[in-house]
């Protein structure tokens, strides 16, 4: 799959502690690519300034890694700034449901199977599975998750998805 870059406006804020000194807006190329297909090699030997024809920022919203990257580095005339690192929990959805279940103890398999059967009954016998992998697909996920989370027990206590990550307040 070729890398797909989309244009977006990128605000770069300058701060000293909580004091904001100002913000400039930069023309950015944002990577729209399935997170898990990037691999864990964060080196960018094939990219250079010339690859981005006038863009001031190349934004990669998330990238798996094995070794913790430095906060700031210089490669091929590009400055890499790693804004934050976070732990993400993912489920490998390759294979069948039965293969997935073999990873668990018999009690956990029983509980998962019971939950799926209960969910199937409550949904009128139809279960729709969908994978959300790109930044654009995550927007769709959030719109669905916000709606569903309001109907849950935790949702009744106020623990719901509020806004999408692109709105800056997940």
Secondary structure, DSSP 8 states (H G I E B T S, - for coil): ----EEEEEEEEEEEETTEEEEEEEEEEEEE-S-GGGG-S----TT--GGGGTT-SEEE-S----SS---SEEEETTEEEE-------------S-HHHHHTTS-HHHHHHHHHHHHHHHHHTTT--------SHHHHHHHHHHHHHHHTTSHHHHTT----S-GGGT--
